[in-house]
Amino acid sequence: LMTSMVTARRESGAPAKTGQATILRLAKAQMSLVDVSSDVLRIHGDLLEIGKEMGSYDLRDCPSGSAETTPHLAAVA
């Protein structure tokens, strides 16, 4: 979407300021999604630790893409 917006602006010859507020809103929305995703990963990790401490965790129900099995995602989070 971002690429389409910038390309359309460039190809139409519109001034750089045209659509800038919309592009900024889109960038902000994308960052919000990244922040939420990071929070969910941290929460999942916290809940796993609580489960381990209480001895009541069941790793069979954990998604295969959890922060523990994908360290590169944990680094981003």
N, CA and C atoms as an extended XYZ file, in Angstrom:
231
Properties=species:S:1:pos:R:3:atomname:S:1:resname:S:1:resid:I:1 pbc="F F F"
N         0.834       -1.193        0.000 N   LEU     1
C         0.000        0.000        0.000 CA  LEU     1
C         0.876        1.253        0.000 C   LEU     1
N         1.889        1.232        0.860 N   MET     2
C         2.789        2.391        0.923 CA  MET     2
C         3.459        2.612       -0.433 C   MET     2
N         3.951        1.537       -1.018 N   THR     3
C         4.617        1.640       -2.318 CA  THR     3
C         3.661        2.176       -3.376 C   THR     3
N         2.438        1.681       -3.361 N   SER     4
C         1.442        2.143       -4.339 CA  SER     4
C         1.163        3.626       -4.181 C   SER     4
N         1.057        4.069       -2.943 N   MET     5
C         0.766        5.479       -2.695 CA  MET     5
C         1.902        6.372       -3.190 C   MET     5
N         3.124        6.001       -2.854 N   VAL     6
C         4.275        6.813       -3.251 CA  VAL     6
C         4.469        6.772       -4.766 C   VAL     6
N         4.307        5.593       -5.355 N   THR     7
C         4.456        5.455       -6.810 CA  THR     7
C         3.404        6.283       -7.542 C   THR     7
N         2.167        6.219       -7.086 N   ALA     8
C         1.089        6.987       -7.729 CA  ALA     8
C         1.368        8.480       -7.647 C   ALA     8
N         1.862        8.913       -6.506 N   ARG     9
C         2.170       10.340       -6.352 CA  ARG     9
C         3.289       10.743       -7.315 C   ARG     9
N         4.320        9.917       -7.383 N   ARG    10
C         5.464       10.226       -8.245 CA  ARG    10
C         5.061       10.204       -9.722 C   ARG    10
N         4.339        9.152      -10.131 N   GLU    11
C         3.974        9.003      -11.545 CA  GLU    11
C         2.960       10.039      -12.015 C   GLU    11
N         2.159       10.539      -11.093 N   SER    12
C         1.169       11.546      -11.485 CA  SER    12
C         1.773       12.944      -11.544 C   SER    12
N         3.000       13.069      -11.043 N   GLY    13
C         3.647       14.377      -11.045 CA  GLY    13
C         3.126       15.295       -9.961 C   GLY    13
N         2.410       14.740       -9.000 N   ALA    14
C         1.873       15.543       -7.903 CA  ALA    14
C         3.014       16.051       -7.028 C   ALA    14
N         2.825       17.193       -6.399 N   PRO    15
C         3.857       17.708       -5.500 CA  PRO    15
C         4.122       16.726       -4.349 C   PRO    15
N         5.323       16.781       -3.814 N   ALA    16
C         5.717       15.856       -2.745 CA  ALA    16
C         4.799       15.955       -1.530 C   ALA    16
N         4.251       17.133       -1.283 N   LYS    17
C         3.396       17.291       -0.096 CA  LYS    17
C         2.028       16.628       -0.262 C   LYS    17
N         1.632       16.346       -1.505 N   THR    18
C         0.337       15.720       -1.759 CA  THR    18
C         0.312       14.313       -1.173 C   THR    18
N        -0.640       14.062       -0.322 N   GLY    19
C        -0.795       12.738        0.282 CA  GLY    19
C         0.164       12.456        1.422 C   GLY    19
N         1.001       13.434        1.779 N   GLN    20
C         1.992       13.192        2.825 CA  GLN    20
C         1.332       12.830        4.155 C   GLN    20
N         0.254       13.499        4.512 N   ALA    21
C        -0.431       13.194        5.775 CA  ALA    21
C        -0.965       11.765        5.765 C   ALA    21
N        -1.463       11.326        4.620 N   THR    22
C        -1.972        9.958        4.502 CA  THR    22
C        -0.841        8.950        4.623 C   THR    22
N         0.285        9.238        3.999 N   ILE    23
C         1.444        8.348        4.092 CA  ILE    23
C         1.922        8.261        5.540 C   ILE    23
N         1.955        9.378        6.229 N   LEU    24
C         2.362        9.372        7.638 CA  LEU    24
C         1.392        8.568        8.497 C   LEU    24
N         0.093        8.697        8.230 N   ARG    25
C        -0.898        7.911        8.984 CA  ARG    25
C        -0.713        6.425        8.739 C   ARG    25
N        -0.436        6.049        7.487 N   LEU    26
C        -0.207        4.643        7.166 CA  LEU    26
C         1.033        4.126        7.890 C   LEU    26
N         2.106        4.901        7.876 N   ALA    27
C         3.331        4.491        8.574 CA  ALA    27
C         3.064        4.324       10.068 C   ALA    27
N         2.291        5.230       10.641 N   LYS    28
C         1.955        5.141       12.065 CA  LYS    28
C         1.126        3.888       12.342 C   LYS    28
N         0.182        3.588       11.465 N   ALA    29
C        -0.645        2.387       11.634 CA  ALA    29
C         0.206        1.125       11.544 C   ALA    29
N         1.158        1.105       10.612 N   GLN    30
C         2.043       -0.056       10.483 CA  GLN    30
C         2.895       -0.234       11.737 C   GLN    30
N         3.397        0.856       12.287 N   MET    31
C         4.197        0.767       13.515 CA  MET    31
C         3.337        0.289       14.687 C   MET    31
N         2.087        0.696       14.720 N   SER    32
C         1.182        0.223       15.771 CA  SER    32
C         1.012       -1.289       15.690 C   SER    32
N         0.905       -1.817       14.477 N   LEU    33
C         0.784       -3.266       14.301 CA  LEU    33
C         2.040       -3.986       14.776 C   LEU    33
N         3.199       -3.427       14.487 N   VAL    34
C         4.459       -4.021       14.943 CA  VAL    34
C         4.523       -3.997       16.467 C   VAL    34
N         4.118       -2.878       17.070 N   ASP    35
C         4.123       -2.768       18.530 CA  ASP    35
C         3.195       -3.792       19.166 C   ASP    35
N         2.001       -3.946       18.611 N   VAL    36
C         1.038       -4.912       19.146 CA  VAL    36
C         1.582       -6.330       19.020 C   VAL    36
N         2.158       -6.644       17.882 N   SER    37
C         2.735       -7.971       17.677 CA  SER    37
C         3.836       -8.244       18.695 C   SER    37
N         4.674       -7.259       18.946 N   SER    38
C         5.744       -7.404       19.930 CA  SER    38
C         5.170       -7.628       21.323 C   SER    38
N         4.131       -6.884       21.665 N   ASP    39
C         3.492       -7.050       22.972 CA  ASP    39
C         2.919       -8.452       23.132 C   ASP    39
N         2.276       -8.962       22.093 N   VAL    40
C         1.695      -10.306       22.156 CA  VAL    40
C         2.796      -11.348       22.361 C   VAL    40
N         3.915      -11.196       21.669 N   LEU    41
C         5.031      -12.127       21.858 CA  LEU    41
C         5.554      -12.077       23.289 C   LEU    41
N         5.693      -10.875       23.847 N   ARG    42
C         6.169      -10.744       25.229 CA  ARG    42
C         5.166      -11.355       26.210 C   ARG    42
N         3.892      -11.113       25.985 N   ILE    43
C         2.858      -11.674       26.859 CA  ILE    43
C         2.899      -13.192       26.808 C   ILE    43
N         3.037      -13.749       25.620 N   HIS    44
C         3.101      -15.202       25.483 CA  HIS    44
C         4.284      -15.750       26.269 C   HIS    44
N         5.436      -15.097       26.150 N   GLY    45
C         6.617      -15.525       26.898 CA  GLY    45
C         6.400      -15.431       28.397 C   GLY    45
N         5.776      -14.350       28.849 N   ASP    46
C         5.485      -14.187       30.279 CA  ASP    46
C         4.559      -15.290       30.776 C   ASP    46
N         3.527      -15.589       29.994 N   LEU    47
C         2.593      -16.640       30.399 CA  LEU    47
C         3.270      -18.007       30.432 C   LEU    47
N         4.180      -18.258       29.497 N   LEU    48
C         4.941      -19.514       29.530 CA  LEU    48
C         5.757      -19.624       30.812 C   LEU    48
N         6.411      -18.526       31.189 N   GLU    49
C         7.217      -18.531       32.414 CA  GLU    49
C         6.343      -18.766       33.642 C   GLU    49
N         5.194      -18.127       33.691 N   ILE    50
C         4.273      -18.333       34.816 CA  ILE    50
C         3.837      -19.789       34.863 C   ILE    50
N         3.517      -20.342       33.705 N   GLY    51
C         3.117      -21.748       33.645 CA  GLY    51
C         4.219      -22.671       34.119 C   GLY    51
N         5.461      -22.375       33.748 N   LYS    52
C         6.590      -23.200       34.186 CA  LYS    52
C         6.768      -23.118       35.698 C   LYS    52
N         6.658      -21.909       36.248 N   GLU    53
C         6.798      -21.716       37.692 CA  GLU    53
C         5.719      -22.472       38.458 C   GLU    53
N         4.517      -22.496       37.910 N   MET    54
C         3.393      -23.132       38.593 CA  MET    54
C         3.294      -24.614       38.243 C   MET    54
N         4.090      -25.053       37.262 N   GLY    55
C         4.048      -26.452       36.852 CA  GLY    55
C         2.764      -26.818       36.134 C   GLY    55
N         2.125      -25.830       35.532 N   SER    56
C         0.836      -26.102       34.895 CA  SER    56
C         0.835      -25.776       33.406 C   SER    56
N         2.003      -25.670       32.819 N   TYR    57
C         2.052      -25.325       31.403 CA  TYR    57
C         1.915      -26.570       30.537 C   TYR    57
N         1.396      -26.366       29.353 N   ASP    58
C         1.253      -27.450       28.389 CA  ASP    58
C         1.763      -26.926       27.054 C   ASP    58
N         3.005      -27.234       26.737 N   LEU    59
C         3.630      -26.697       25.534 CA  LEU    59
C         3.033      -27.250       24.253 C   LEU    59
N         2.225      -28.291       24.357 N   ARG    60
C         1.585      -28.826       23.146 CA  ARG    60
C         0.629      -27.820       22.533 C   ARG    60
N         0.115      -26.899       23.358 N   ASP    61
C        -0.832      -25.906       22.861 CA  ASP    61
C        -0.160      -24.629       22.369 C   ASP    61
N         1.166      -24.542       22.483 N   CYS    62
C         1.877      -23.337       22.052 CA  CYS    62
C         2.010      -23.329       20.533 C   CYS    62
N         1.813      -22.174       19.940 N   PRO    63
C         2.021      -22.098       18.494 CA  PRO    63
C         3.489      -22.318       18.156 C   PRO    63
N         3.751      -22.908       17.015 N   SER    64
C         5.131      -23.204       16.638 CA  SER    64
C         5.942      -21.941       16.395 C   SER    64
N         5.307      -20.812       16.222 N   GLY    65
C         6.017      -19.559       15.991 CA  GLY    65
C         6.195      -18.730       17.241 C   GLY    65
N         6.200      -19.358       18.408 N   SER    66
C         6.351      -18.602       19.648 CA  SER    66
C         7.748      -18.015       19.736 C   SER    66
N         7.927      -17.053       20.622 N   ALA    67
C         9.210      -16.373       20.771 CA  ALA    67
C        10.314      -17.344       21.150 C   ALA    67
N         9.970      -18.413       21.877 N   GLU    68
C        10.993      -19.371       22.282 CA  GLU    68
C        11.520      -20.173       21.101 C   GLU    68
N        10.685      -20.431       20.113 N   THR    69
C        11.119      -21.242       18.976 CA  THR    69
C        11.603      -20.399       17.809 C   THR    69
N        11.384      -19.091       17.891 N   THR    70
C        11.860      -18.200       16.836 CA  THR    70
C        12.614      -17.035       17.472 C   THR    70
N        13.879      -17.253       17.844 N   PRO    71
C        14.634      -16.221       18.551 CA  PRO    71
C        14.778      -14.917       17.775 C   PRO    71
N        14.758      -14.973       16.438 N   HIS    72
C        14.867      -13.729       15.679 CA  HIS    72
C        13.657      -12.829       15.913 C   HIS    72
N        12.492      -13.409       16.170 N   LEU    73
C        11.318      -12.599       16.500 CA  LEU    73
C        11.440      -12.017       17.894 C   LEU    73
N        11.982      -12.781       18.821 N   ALA    74
C        12.167      -12.281       20.176 CA  ALA    74
C        13.130      -11.100       20.174 C   ALA    74
N        14.131      -11.150       19.316 N   ALA    75
C        15.090      -10.050       19.240 CA  ALA    75
C        14.418       -8.776       18.748 C   ALA    75
N        13.475       -8.910       17.834 N   VAL    76
C        12.746       -7.752       17.325 CA  VAL    76
C        11.795       -7.224       18.381 C   VAL    76
N        11.173       -8.140       19.130 N   ALA    77
C        10.208       -7.751       20.156 CA  ALA    77
C        10.928       -7.029       21.251 C   ALA    77
